């Protein structure tokens, strides 16, 4: 099943500013994304506009638990610097093949 996951920095960073190690952690985040991409679980990443920061990520996962394991492997999630929203995706009905 495919999932679209929206990752955004924690709300508190809007008022408090970004932590001093955020850039370093973002590099670790990118490295983990490359690992998941090579394994086939991460299919695509889009950067959100500069105002919102964050990313939209398309995952392919065998189960919700598998997806959660991949999400939890990201450094910004591990250190509680980011929030995320999971959007399960389903085939568009108009494109589904109908049996006769």
GROMACS elastic network, one bead per residue, 0.5 to 0.9 nm:
[ bonds ]
;  ai    aj funct       b0    kb
    1    59     6  0.82539   500
    1    60     6  0.57187   500
    1    61     6  0.55543   500
    1    62     6  0.62217   500
    1    63     6  0.71944   500
    1    64     6  0.88224   500
    1    88     6  0.78121   500
    1    89     6  0.72906   500
    1    90     6  0.77434   500
    2    58     6  0.69095   500
    2    59     6  0.55609   500
    2    61     6  0.63001   500
    2    62     6  0.87252   500
    2    87     6  0.88869   500
    2    88     6  0.64258   500
    2    89     6  0.54921   500
    2    90     6  0.74227   500
    3    57     6  0.80677   500
    3    58     6  0.57692   500
    3    59     6  0.51807   500
    3    60     6  0.65096   500
    3    61     6  0.76045   500
    3    67     6  0.81098   500
    3    86     6  0.67293   500
    3    87     6  0.56078   500
    3    89     6  0.53032   500
    3    90     6  0.86680   500
    4    56     6  0.67110   500
    4    57     6  0.56127   500
    4    59     6  0.63568   500
    4    85     6  0.82917   500
    4    86     6  0.60947   500
    4    87     6  0.50382   500
    4    88     6  0.63595   500
    4    89     6  0.68963   500
    5    55     6  0.81633   500
    5    56     6  0.56976   500
    5    57     6  0.51645   500
    5    58     6  0.64707   500
    5    59     6  0.75370   500
    5    71     6  0.87378   500
    5    84     6  0.64944   500
    5    85     6  0.55359   500
    5    87     6  0.60163   500
    5    88     6  0.84108   500
    6    48     6  0.89494   500
    6    54     6  0.74493   500
    6    55     6  0.58625   500
    6    57     6  0.63701   500
    6    58     6  0.89803   500
    6    83     6  0.82172   500
    6    84     6  0.53091   500
    6    85     6  0.51901   500
    6    86     6  0.66920   500
    6    87     6  0.81399   500
    7    53     6  0.86227   500
    7    54     6  0.53025   500
    7    55     6  0.51969   500
    7    56     6  0.62698   500
    7    57     6  0.78031   500
    7    82     6  0.64901   500
    7    83     6  0.57456   500
    7    85     6  0.67709   500
    8    11     6  0.82932   500
    8    48     6  0.87262   500
    8    52     6  0.73860   500
    8    53     6  0.63115   500
    8    55     6  0.67133   500
    8    56     6  0.88455   500
    8    81     6  0.86623   500
    8    82     6  0.54770   500
    8    83     6  0.53788   500
    8    84     6  0.62106   500
    8    85     6  0.87651   500
    9    12     6  0.83358   500
    9    13     6  0.69518   500
    9    14     6  0.84972   500
    9    18     6  0.87257   500
    9    52     6  0.85318   500
    9    53     6  0.70707   500
    9    54     6  0.63827   500
    9    76     6  0.84342   500
    9    81     6  0.59313   500
    9    83     6  0.61014   500
    9    84     6  0.86634   500
   10    13     6  0.57940   500
   10    14     6  0.78203   500
   10    80     6  0.77687   500
   10    81     6  0.55922   500
   10    83     6  0.57236   500
   11    14     6  0.56874   500
   11    15     6  0.77816   500
   11    82     6  0.85231   500
   11    83     6  0.83467   500
   12    15     6  0.57398   500
   12    16     6  0.60021   500
   12    17     6  0.77707   500
   12    18     6  0.87862   500
   13    18     6  0.52197   500
   13    19     6  0.76745   500
   13    81     6  0.85814   500
   14    17     6  0.57049   500
   14    18     6  0.76111   500
   15    18     6  0.88755   500
   16    19     6  0.84052   500
   17    20     6  0.89268   500
   18    21     6  0.82176   500
   18    22     6  0.64349   500
   18    23     6  0.89758   500
   19    22     6  0.53317   500
   19    23     6  0.85571   500
   19    81     6  0.87696   500
   20    23     6  0.75193   500
   20    24     6  0.85970   500
   21    24     6  0.53634   500
   21    25     6  0.62326   500
   21    26     6  0.87149   500
   22    25     6  0.50172   500
   22    26     6  0.61052   500
   22    27     6  0.88128   500
   22    76     6  0.85279   500
   22    81     6  0.82398   500
   23    27     6  0.65495   500
   23    28     6  0.89131   500
   24    27     6  0.53145   500
   24    28     6  0.66846   500
   24    29     6  0.88292   500
   25    29     6  0.61714   500
   25    30     6  0.87127   500
   25    75     6  0.67119   500
   25    76     6  0.66568   500
   26    30     6  0.62297   500
   26    31     6  0.86613   500
   26    75     6  0.80705   500
   26    76     6  0.73777   500
   27    30     6  0.50787   500
   27    31     6  0.63360   500
   27    32     6  0.87553   500
   28    31     6  0.50853   500
   28    32     6  0.63098   500
   28    33     6  0.86805   500
   28    74     6  0.81298   500
   28    75     6  0.65002   500
   28    76     6  0.84572   500
   29    32     6  0.51782   500
   29    33     6  0.62419   500
   29    34     6  0.87802   500
   29    74     6  0.57977   500
   29    75     6  0.56333   500
   29    76     6  0.66575   500
   30    33     6  0.50104   500
   30    34     6  0.63553   500
   30    35     6  0.88189   500
   30    74     6  0.88386   500
   31    34     6  0.51508   500
   31    35     6  0.64802   500
   31    36     6  0.88994   500
   32    35     6  0.50122   500
   32    36     6  0.63009   500
   32    37     6  0.85187   500
   32    73     6  0.74865   500
   32    74     6  0.62654   500
   32    75     6  0.78088   500
   33    36     6  0.51745   500
   33    37     6  0.60320   500
   33    38     6  0.85969   500
   33    42     6  0.71165   500
   33    45     6  0.85700   500
   33    74     6  0.76976   500
   34    38     6  0.61156   500
   34    39     6  0.86058   500
   34    42     6  0.83142   500
   35    38     6  0.51873   500
   35    39     6  0.63109   500
   35    40     6  0.87869   500
   35    42     6  0.86448   500
   36    39     6  0.50209   500
   36    40     6  0.62626   500
   36    41     6  0.55005   500
   36    42     6  0.52815   500
   36    43     6  0.85205   500
   36    70     6  0.75105   500
   37    40     6  0.51137   500
   37    41     6  0.59717   500
   37    43     6  0.61386   500
   37    44     6  0.79088   500
   38    41     6  0.78754   500
   38    42     6  0.79426   500
   39    42     6  0.76252   500
   40    43     6  0.66109   500
   40    59     6  0.85236   500
   40    60     6  0.73539   500
   41    58     6  0.86489   500
   41    59     6  0.55424   500
   41    61     6  0.61419   500
   41    67     6  0.82763   500
   41    70     6  0.77827   500
   42    45     6  0.79016   500
   42    57     6  0.72465   500
   42    58     6  0.61396   500
   42    60     6  0.62610   500
   42    61     6  0.86006   500
   42    70     6  0.85783   500
   43    57     6  0.75570   500
   43    58     6  0.53953   500
   43    59     6  0.55225   500
   43    60     6  0.67039   500
   44    56     6  0.83264   500
   44    57     6  0.57932   500
   44    58     6  0.51223   500
   44    59     6  0.73575   500
   45    55     6  0.66617   500
   45    56     6  0.58050   500
   45    58     6  0.64034   500
   46    54     6  0.87564   500
   46    55     6  0.55532   500
   46    56     6  0.51364   500
   46    57     6  0.63880   500
   46    58     6  0.86720   500
   47    50     6  0.83920   500
   47    53     6  0.73380   500
   47    54     6  0.61933   500
   47    56     6  0.64224   500
   47    57     6  0.87213   500
   48    51     6  0.80300   500
   48    52     6  0.62397   500
   48    53     6  0.53640   500
   48    54     6  0.53580   500
   48    55     6  0.51231   500
   48    56     6  0.68005   500
   49    52     6  0.56733   500
   49    53     6  0.58864   500
   49    54     6  0.79021   500
   49    55     6  0.87459   500
   50    53     6  0.50731   500
   50    54     6  0.83005   500
   54    82     6  0.85045   500
   59    67     6  0.73818   500
   59    70     6  0.88130   500
   60    67     6  0.77302   500
   61    64     6  0.70910   500
   61    65     6  0.84418   500
   61    66     6  0.57687   500
   61    67     6  0.53420   500
   61    70     6  0.87333   500
   62    65     6  0.81177   500
   62    66     6  0.60477   500
   62    67     6  0.75362   500
   63    66     6  0.51179   500
   63    67     6  0.63840   500
   63    68     6  0.86923   500
   64    67     6  0.50468   500
   64    68     6  0.61604   500
   64    69     6  0.86702   500
   65    68     6  0.50210   500
   65    69     6  0.62226   500
   65    70     6  0.87730   500
   66    69     6  0.51485   500
   66    70     6  0.64954   500
   66    71     6  0.88122   500
   67    70     6  0.52086   500
   67    71     6  0.62680   500
   67    72     6  0.86218   500
   68    71     6  0.50094   500
   68    72     6  0.59777   500
   68    73     6  0.85728   500
   69    72     6  0.51504   500
   69    73     6  0.63396   500
   70    73     6  0.52172   500
   70    74     6  0.72611   500
   71    74     6  0.58432   500
   71    77     6  0.73229   500
   71    84     6  0.87608   500
   72    75     6  0.79076   500
   72    76     6  0.89213   500
   72    77     6  0.60074   500
   72    78     6  0.62967   500
   73    76     6  0.88109   500
   73    77     6  0.73828   500
   73    78     6  0.69310   500
   74    77     6  0.54156   500
   74    78     6  0.62914   500
   74    79     6  0.89365   500
   75    79     6  0.62485   500
   75    80     6  0.84257   500
   75    81     6  0.84778   500
   76    79     6  0.54185   500
   76    80     6  0.59930   500
   76    82     6  0.55330   500
   76    83     6  0.87132   500
   77    81     6  0.60543   500
   77    82     6  0.54615   500
   77    83     6  0.71718   500
   77    84     6  0.85876   500
   78    81     6  0.78484   500
   78    82     6  0.87499   500
   79    82     6  0.81932   500
   80    83     6  0.76536   500
   89    92     6  0.89307   500
   90    93     6  0.85183   500
   91    94     6  0.85998   500
   91    95     6  0.73198   500
   91    96     6  0.69005   500
   92    95     6  0.56062   500
   92    96     6  0.66925   500
   93    96     6  0.52308   500
   93    97     6  0.86409   500
   94    97     6  0.83025   500
